[in-house]
Amino acid sequence: MSDPTARLAYEHARDLTARDAAHQALTERLLLRCADVLDSFDRLLADDAGDGDGGDGAAYDAATYRRSVALIAGQLEKALADEGLERIGRPGERAEPATHHVTEARAAPPGTAAGEVLETVQRGYRYRGHVLRAARVVVAVDGETEQGTERE
């Protein structure tokens, strides 16, 4: 190829094709991991288990069911974290305007710094450095409680 414009167009098209293939592979891997999570839900909700009896006549208690759901939630969270999804808004973090939306402020309990996340109202998420959703949190403040603080 002697024409520089044609060569650049060819290289650009090749790069786009490679990027699309990598993106498709990433998407397929993530979808398969989500399918594994759905399979776990299917097993939990199967007809013989969904009636509260694990097929052996013994009813599931609420604590056992809750543990099963928590295990599946952990499976999904790990799959997403392995693909680069990062959770924002854990208690103990310092609230930052770019990543946290303060829904309420409370007096800082002993041993807690002002601006520290006390409670997560809704998780936030970051992917590859980009905030997908800011965390909605309750934060500690010095002094009196400021109930119902809503800050944009």
N, CA and C of each residue as an Amber inpcrd file, in Angstrom:
protein
   456
   0.8400000  -1.1800000   0.0000000   0.0000000   0.0000000   0.0000000
   0.8800000   1.2350000   0.0000000   0.8340000   1.9510000  -1.0860000
   1.6740000   3.1350000  -1.1760000   0.9110000   4.3950000  -0.7830000
  -0.4090000   4.3530000  -0.8420000  -1.2230000   5.5190000  -0.4900000
  -1.3190000   5.6120000   1.0350000  -0.7680000   6.7010000   1.6310000
  -0.7860000   6.8300000   3.0950000  -2.2070000   6.8790000   3.6690000
  -3.1320000   7.4660000   2.9610000  -4.5030000   7.5550000   3.4500000
  -5.1340000   6.1680000   3.5060000  -4.9040000   5.3750000   2.4680000
  -5.4500000   4.0210000   2.4370000  -4.8190000   3.1720000   3.5470000
  -3.5190000   3.3490000   3.7660000  -2.8360000   2.5920000   4.8190000
  -3.3960000   2.9530000   6.1860000  -3.5860000   4.2370000   6.4470000
  -4.1530000   4.6710000   7.7300000  -5.5670000   4.1320000   7.9170000
  -6.3490000   4.1560000   6.8610000  -7.7150000   3.6330000   6.9340000
  -7.6960000   2.1380000   7.2330000  -6.7770000   1.4170000   6.5800000
  -6.6550000  -0.0220000   6.8180000  -6.2590000  -0.3020000   8.2720000
  -5.2550000   0.4140000   8.7820000  -4.7810000   0.2130000  10.1580000
  -5.8790000   0.5640000  11.1640000  -6.6080000   1.6310000  10.8850000
  -7.7030000   2.0330000  11.7730000  -8.7860000   0.9490000  11.7950000
  -9.1510000   0.4410000  10.6390000 -10.1610000  -0.6200000  10.5660000
  -9.6830000  -1.8780000  11.2830000  -8.4120000  -2.2140000  11.1440000
  -7.8390000  -3.3860000  11.8200000  -7.8800000  -3.1930000  13.3370000
  -7.5250000  -1.9950000  13.8010000  -7.5530000  -1.7010000  15.2360000
  -8.9800000  -1.7790000  15.7840000  -9.9340000  -1.2440000  15.0230000
 -11.3390000  -1.3090000  15.4570000 -11.8240000  -2.7510000  15.5320000
 -11.4420000  -3.5610000  14.5720000 -11.8350000  -4.9730000  14.5630000
 -11.2540000  -5.6950000  15.7800000  -9.9940000  -5.4300000  16.0910000
  -9.3560000  -6.0520000  17.2570000 -10.0300000  -5.5960000  18.5490000
 -10.3320000  -4.3100000  18.6490000 -11.0020000  -3.7830000  19.8390000
 -12.3940000  -4.3760000  19.9900000 -13.1200000  -4.4860000  18.8830000
 -14.4640000  -5.0870000  18.9210000 -14.3980000  -6.5460000  19.3550000
 -13.4050000  -7.2760000  18.8790000 -13.2530000  -8.6870000  19.2550000
 -12.9420000  -8.8060000  20.7470000 -12.0800000  -7.9380000  21.2630000
 -11.7510000  -7.9640000  22.6930000 -12.9720000  -7.6060000  23.5250000
 -13.7260000  -6.6190000  23.0700000 -14.9430000  -6.2220000  23.7870000
 -15.9610000  -7.3570000  23.7760000 -16.1210000  -8.0150000  22.6550000
 -17.0600000  -9.1300000  22.5590000 -16.6410000 -10.2680000  23.4880000
 -15.3460000 -10.5570000  23.5520000 -14.8520000 -11.6140000  24.4340000
 -15.1190000 -11.2630000  25.8970000 -14.8810000 -10.0150000  26.2690000
 -15.1520000  -9.5590000  27.6320000 -16.6350000  -9.6730000  27.9550000
 -17.4680000  -9.2370000  27.0420000 -18.9150000  -9.2940000  27.2400000
 -19.3880000 -10.7380000  27.3830000 -18.8970000 -11.6150000  26.5310000
 -19.2880000 -13.0290000  26.5970000 -18.8450000 -13.6670000  27.9110000
 -17.6320000 -13.3470000  28.3560000 -17.1350000 -13.8920000  29.6190000
 -18.0140000 -13.4200000  30.7840000 -18.3660000 -12.1420000  30.7970000
 -19.2230000 -11.5960000  31.8500000 -20.6100000 -12.2260000  31.8080000
 -21.1660000 -12.3670000  30.6210000 -22.4900000 -12.9660000  30.5000000
 -22.4990000 -14.4170000  30.9570000 -21.4370000 -15.1700000  30.6580000
 -21.3540000 -16.5550000  31.1210000 -21.2640000 -16.6250000  32.6430000
 -20.5370000 -15.6990000  33.2440000 -20.4530000 -15.6770000  34.7090000
 -21.8020000 -15.3100000  35.3090000 -22.5240000 -14.4060000  34.6740000
 -23.8760000 -14.0730000  35.1410000 -24.8100000 -15.2750000  34.9470000
 -24.6110000 -16.0200000  33.8940000 -25.4180000 -17.2300000  33.6750000
 -25.1680000 -18.2370000  34.7930000 -23.9350000 -18.3290000  35.2800000
 -23.6440000 -19.2060000  36.4210000 -24.4340000 -18.7660000  37.6490000
 -24.5310000 -17.4720000  37.8450000 -25.3050000 -16.9490000  38.9760000
 -26.7780000 -17.2850000  38.7960000 -27.2860000 -17.1220000  37.5940000
 -28.6870000 -17.4830000  37.3280000 -28.9190000 -18.9670000  37.5800000
 -27.9450000 -19.8150000  37.2180000 -28.0580000 -21.2450000  37.5030000
 -28.1690000 -21.4920000  39.0020000 -27.4050000 -20.7310000  39.7880000
 -27.4870000 -20.8710000  41.2450000 -28.8740000 -20.5030000  41.7470000
 -29.4340000 -19.4290000  41.2030000 -30.8060000 -19.0570000  41.5770000
 -31.7870000 -20.1480000  41.1600000 -31.5980000 -20.7090000  39.9710000
 -32.4790000 -21.7890000  39.5120000 -32.4600000 -22.9580000  40.4810000
 -31.2630000 -23.3350000  40.9300000 -31.1670000 -24.4450000  41.8860000
 -31.8840000 -24.1080000  43.1830000 -31.7290000 -22.8790000  43.6480000
 -32.3760000 -22.4620000  44.8960000 -33.8920000 -22.4490000  44.7640000
 -34.3540000 -22.0140000  43.6130000 -35.7890000 -21.8480000  43.4110000
 -36.4510000 -23.0310000  42.7100000 -35.7080000 -24.1190000  42.5370000
 -36.2560000 -25.3030000  41.8650000 -37.5440000 -25.7500000  42.5570000
 -38.4260000 -26.3680000  41.7980000 -39.7260000 -26.7630000  42.3310000
 -39.6340000 -27.5540000  43.6300000 -38.6820000 -28.4820000  43.7160000
 -38.6120000 -29.2950000  44.9270000 -38.0460000 -28.5160000  46.1110000
 -37.3100000 -27.4190000  45.8220000 -36.7840000 -26.6010000  46.9140000
 -37.6430000 -25.3840000  47.1560000 -38.3140000 -24.8980000  46.1340000
 -39.0820000 -23.6680000  46.2440000 -40.3000000 -23.7840000  47.1370000
 -40.7400000 -25.0000000  47.4110000 -41.9060000 -25.1500000  48.2710000
 -41.5170000 -25.2000000  49.7400000 -40.2460000 -24.8910000  50.0200000
 -39.8040000 -24.8680000  51.3980000 -39.3470000 -26.2210000  51.8780000
 -39.2680000 -27.1590000  50.9670000 -38.8510000 -28.5040000  51.3590000
 -37.7850000 -28.9160000  50.3760000 -36.6310000 -29.2130000  50.8480000
 -35.4750000 -29.5260000  50.0100000 -35.5700000 -30.8670000  49.3330000
 -36.7870000 -31.3780000  49.1580000 -36.9550000 -32.6670000  48.5220000
 -36.9480000 -33.7920000  49.5460000 -36.5970000 -33.4560000  50.7770000
 -36.5370000 -34.4840000  51.8200000 -37.6190000 -34.2750000  52.8750000
 -38.5540000 -33.3550000  52.6030000 -39.6490000 -33.1150000  53.5200000
 -39.3320000 -32.0900000  54.5920000 -38.0660000 -31.6750000  54.7280000
 -37.7080000 -30.6960000  55.7510000 -37.8220000 -29.2900000  55.1760000
 -38.5940000 -28.4570000  55.8150000 -38.7890000 -27.0830000  55.3430000
 -37.5270000 -26.2590000  55.5910000 -37.2160000 -25.3500000  54.6450000
 -36.1040000 -24.4290000  54.8320000 -36.5090000 -23.4010000  55.8740000
 -35.5970000 -23.0780000  56.7550000 -35.8760000 -21.9730000  57.6570000
 -35.3810000 -20.6950000  56.9840000 -35.8430000 -19.5640000  57.4850000
 -35.5050000 -18.2730000  56.8770000 -34.0030000 -18.0280000  56.8890000
 -33.3180000 -18.4120000  57.9450000 -31.8670000 -18.1730000  58.0400000
 -31.1060000 -18.9640000  56.9770000 -31.5120000 -20.1960000  56.7380000
 -30.8520000 -21.0200000  55.7170000 -31.0910000 -20.4250000  54.3320000
 -32.3150000 -20.0100000  54.0810000 -32.6540000 -19.4050000  52.7880000
 -31.8570000 -18.1160000  52.5960000 -31.7760000 -17.3090000  53.6470000
 -31.0410000 -16.0430000  53.5750000 -29.5570000 -16.3090000  53.2890000
 -28.9710000 -17.3120000  53.9300000 -27.5660000 -17.6610000  53.6710000
 -27.3720000 -18.0820000  52.2210000 -28.3300000 -18.8380000  51.6800000
 -28.2380000 -19.2710000  50.2850000 -28.2760000 -18.0780000  49.3400000
 -29.1820000 -17.1540000  49.5960000 -29.2720000 -15.9480000  48.7550000
 -27.9990000 -15.1190000  48.9020000 -27.4660000 -15.0150000  50.1130000
 -26.2300000 -14.2570000  50.3330000 -25.0600000 -14.8850000  49.5720000
 -24.9930000 -16.2030000  49.5250000 -23.9330000 -16.8780000  48.7680000
 -24.0340000 -16.5600000  47.2770000 -25.2510000 -16.5550000  46.7720000
 -25.4500000 -16.2490000  45.3500000 -25.1100000 -14.7820000  45.0720000
 -25.5170000 -13.8880000  45.9730000 -25.1690000 -12.4700000  45.8080000
 -23.6500000 -12.2990000  45.8080000 -22.9640000 -13.0330000  46.6720000
 -21.5060000 -12.9870000  46.7000000 -20.8880000 -13.4940000  45.4140000
 -21.5080000 -14.5250000  44.8450000 -21.0380000 -15.0760000  43.5700000
 -21.1470000 -14.0090000  42.4730000 -22.2590000 -13.3030000  42.4300000
 -22.4390000 -12.2480000  41.4320000 -21.4770000 -11.0940000  41.6850000
 -21.3520000 -10.6740000  42.9410000 -20.4550000  -9.5710000  43.2590000
 -19.0130000  -9.9010000  42.8700000 -18.5650000 -11.1330000  43.1250000
 -17.2070000 -11.5430000  42.7590000 -17.0290000 -11.5440000  41.2430000
 -18.0240000 -12.0570000  40.5270000 -17.9270000 -12.0830000  39.0610000
 -17.7790000 -10.6700000  38.5120000 -18.5610000  -9.7390000  39.0310000
 -18.4900000  -8.3550000  38.5470000 -17.1850000  -7.6780000  38.9720000
 -16.7370000  -7.9410000  40.1980000 -15.4730000  -7.3640000  40.6730000
 -14.3000000  -7.8900000  39.8490000 -14.3410000  -9.1720000  39.5070000
 -13.2760000  -9.7560000  38.6870000 -13.2030000  -9.1140000  37.3060000
 -14.3150000  -8.5640000  36.8550000 -14.3440000  -7.9000000  35.5450000
 -14.0730000  -6.4050000  35.6610000 -13.8190000  -5.9200000  36.8930000
 -13.4050000  -4.5270000  37.0570000 -14.4180000  -3.6080000  37.7030000
 -15.5660000  -4.1210000  38.1180000 -16.5560000  -3.2710000  38.7720000
 -16.1590000  -3.1060000  40.2330000 -16.0150000  -1.8710000  40.6690000
 -15.5780000  -1.5720000  42.0300000 -16.7190000  -0.9400000  42.8150000
 -16.9350000  -1.4320000  44.0040000 -17.9850000  -0.9030000  44.8730000
 -17.4990000   0.3680000  45.5630000 -18.3780000   1.3460000  45.6720000
 -18.0830000   2.6150000  46.3510000 -19.1150000   2.7760000  47.4700000
 -18.6740000   3.3160000  48.6000000 -19.6110000   3.6650000  49.6560000
 -19.6300000   2.7210000  50.8300000 -18.5340000   2.0830000  51.1140000
 -18.4730000   1.1830000  52.2690000 -18.3100000   2.0060000  53.5520000
 -18.9420000   1.5480000  54.6310000 -18.7330000   2.2200000  55.9140000
 -17.2410000   2.2890000  56.2440000 -16.8200000   3.4430000  56.7460000
 -15.4170000   3.6640000  57.0660000 -14.6800000   4.4630000  56.0040000
 -15.1980000   4.4800000  54.7700000 -14.5830000   5.2970000  53.7160000
 -14.7880000   6.7710000  54.0350000 -13.9370000   7.5890000  53.4740000
 -14.1290000   9.0360000  53.5550000 -15.0270000   9.4250000  52.3920000
 -16.1170000  10.1250000  52.6960000 -17.0460000  10.5590000  51.6480000
 -16.3880000  11.6380000  50.7920000 -16.4690000  11.4680000  49.4830000
 -15.9050000  12.4150000  48.5150000 -17.0180000  12.8760000  47.5920000
 -17.0800000  14.1550000  47.2630000 -18.1640000  14.6650000  46.4060000
 -18.2740000  13.9750000  45.0450000 -17.1680000  13.5240000  44.4960000
 -17.2020000  12.9010000  43.1690000 -17.7660000  11.4820000  43.1960000
 -17.7610000  10.8430000  44.3640000 -18.1550000   9.4410000  44.4230000
 -19.2560000   9.1370000  45.4400000 -19.6000000  10.1060000  46.2750000
 -20.5900000   9.8870000  47.3270000 -21.6430000  10.9920000  47.3120000
 -22.8900000  10.6110000  47.4250000 -24.0030000  11.5550000  47.5600000
 -24.4910000  11.4260000  49.0050000 -24.3300000  12.4820000  49.7760000
 -24.6990000  12.4470000  51.1900000 -26.2050000  12.6400000  51.3180000
 -26.8800000  11.6330000  51.8690000 -28.3310000  11.7110000  52.0660000
 -28.6900000  12.1240000  53.4830000 -27.7340000  11.9170000  54.4050000
 -27.9840000  12.2680000  55.7980000 -26.6450000  12.4400000  56.5010000
 -26.6310000  13.3100000  57.5000000 -25.4380000  13.4970000  58.3200000
 -25.8320000  13.2530000  59.7760000 -24.9610000  12.5540000  60.5050000
 -25.2100000  12.2440000  61.9120000 -23.9740000  12.6240000  62.7180000
 -24.1940000  12.9120000  63.9970000 -23.0650000  13.2010000  64.8790000
 -22.1040000  12.0200000  64.8530000 -20.8330000  12.3290000  64.7740000
 -19.8050000  11.2860000  64.6820000 -19.7270000  10.4990000  65.9890000
 -19.9160000   9.1840000  65.9290000 -19.7370000   8.3620000  67.1260000
 -18.2700000   8.3930000  67.5590000 -17.9770000   8.0500000  68.8000000
 -16.5850000   8.0370000  69.2600000 -15.7210000   7.1650000  68.3280000
 -14.5530000   7.6860000  67.9970000 -13.6280000   6.9500000  67.1440000
 -13.9020000   7.0960000  65.6590000 -14.8720000   7.9210000  65.3160000
 -15.2360000   8.1300000  63.9130000 -14.8850000   9.5580000  63.5170000
 -14.2830000   9.7200000  62.3700000 -13.8970000  11.0410000  61.8800000
 -15.0470000  11.6920000  61.1210000 -15.0810000  13.0010000  61.1530000
 -16.0660000  13.7450000  60.3680000 -15.8340000  13.4300000  58.8900000
 -16.9050000  13.2350000  58.1440000 -16.8070000  12.9230000  56.7240000
 -16.7020000  11.4410000  56.4400000 -16.6650000  10.6250000  57.4740000
 -16.5690000   9.1780000  57.3060000 -17.9550000   8.5910000  57.0390000
 -18.0260000   7.6280000  56.1300000 -19.2860000   6.9560000  55.8160000
 -19.6800000   6.0850000  57.0110000 -20.8850000   6.3250000  57.5300000
 -21.4170000   5.5210000  58.6300000 -22.3030000   4.3970000  58.1170000
 -23.0320000   4.6940000  57.0520000 -24.0180000   3.7380000  56.5330000
 -24.1760000   3.9480000  55.0340000 -24.3670000   2.8560000  54.3300000
 -24.6070000   2.9260000  52.8880000 -26.1030000   2.7850000  52.6440000
 -26.6930000   3.7900000  52.0260000 -28.1120000   3.7470000  51.6660000
 -28.2670000   3.0030000  50.3350000 -27.3780000   3.3030000  49.3910000
 -27.3510000   2.6220000  48.0930000 -25.9020000   2.5620000  47.6330000
 -25.4640000   1.3860000  47.2410000 -24.0940000   1.2280000  46.7710000
 -23.8290000   2.1060000  45.5630000 -22.5850000   2.5270000  45.4510000
 -22.1220000   3.1940000  44.2510000 -21.1630000   2.2590000  43.5400000
 -20.9010000   2.5480000  42.2680000 -20.0070000   1.6830000  41.4950000
 -19.1110000   2.5070000  40.5890000 -17.8830000   2.0050000  40.4220000
 -16.9060000   2.6050000  39.5140000 -16.3940000   1.4900000  38.6210000
 -16.2000000   1.8150000  37.3410000 -15.6550000   0.8520000  36.3890000
 -14.5550000   1.5350000  35.5970000 -13.3620000   0.9720000  35.6950000
 -12.1930000   1.5040000  34.9930000 -11.9970000   2.9980000  35.2610000
 -12.1480000   3.3800000  36.5290000 -11.9290000   4.7690000  36.9270000
 -13.1020000   5.6940000  36.7020000 -14.1400000   5.2160000  36.0630000
 -15.3190000   6.0410000  35.7540000 -16.4370000   5.7100000  36.7440000
 -16.9620000   6.7220000  37.4200000 -18.0550000   6.4990000  38.3590000
 -19.3380000   6.2450000  37.5670000 -19.8770000   5.0390000  37.7280000
 -21.1420000   4.6970000  37.0600000 -22.3200000   5.2230000  37.8720000
 -22.1920000   5.1190000  39.2020000 -23.2440000   5.6200000  40.0870000
 -22.5900000   5.9830000  41.4120000 -22.8390000   7.2080000  41.8620000
 -22.3180000   7.6330000  43.1600000 -23.0590000   6.8770000  44.2610000
 -22.3520000   6.6120000  45.3460000 -22.9610000   5.9380000  46.4940000
 -23.8250000   6.9410000  47.2500000 -24.9650000   6.4950000  47.7270000
 -25.8300000   7.3160000  48.5890000 -25.5170000   6.8760000  50.0140000
 -25.0150000   7.8240000  50.8280000 -24.4810000   7.4510000  52.1290000
 -24.9290000   8.3790000  53.2500000 -24.7850000   7.8680000  54.4730000
 -24.9450000   8.6450000  55.7010000 -23.5280000   8.8780000  56.2070000
 -23.1970000  10.1440000  56.5160000 -21.8420000  10.4600000  56.9580000
 -21.8280000  11.0390000  58.3610000 -20.6650000  10.9440000  58.9720000
 -20.4400000  11.5020000  60.2980000 -20.0720000  12.9750000  60.1710000
 -20.5870000  13.7850000  61.1020000 -20.2220000  15.2030000  61.1790000
 -19.8710000  15.5200000  62.6280000 -19.0530000  16.5340000  62.8020000
 -18.7310000  16.9980000  64.1550000 -19.9390000  17.6980000  64.7370000
 -20.1800000  17.5360000  66.0070000 -21.2350000  18.2910000  66.6860000
 -22.5830000  17.6290000  66.6080000 -23.6190000  18.4570000  66.5610000
 -25.0090000  17.9910000  66.5990000 -25.3990000  17.2460000  65.3370000
 -26.3830000  16.3810000  65.4510000 -26.9080000  15.6100000  64.3300000
 -27.6280000  16.5330000  63.3610000 -27.3930000  16.3350000  62.0720000
 -28.0830000  17.0820000  61.0190000 -28.9370000  16.1140000  60.2500000
 -30.0920000  15.7620000  60.7850000 -30.9760000  14.7800000  60.1600000
 -31.4910000  15.2890000  58.8130000 -31.6310000  14.3680000  57.8910000
 -32.2870000  14.6740000  56.6210000 -31.4850000  15.5360000  55.6780000
 -30.1970000  15.6570000  55.8590000 -29.3760000  16.4490000  54.9530000
 -29.3740000  15.7830000  53.5890000 -29.7010000  16.5180000  52.5660000
 -29.7390000  16.0090000  51.1970000 -28.8960000  16.9590000  50.3860000
 -27.7800000  16.4760000  49.8530000 -26.8240000  17.3140000  49.1670000
 -26.6140000  16.8010000  47.7550000 -26.6730000  17.6500000  46.7660000
 -26.4400000  17.2430000  45.3690000 -25.0180000  17.4990000  44.9830000
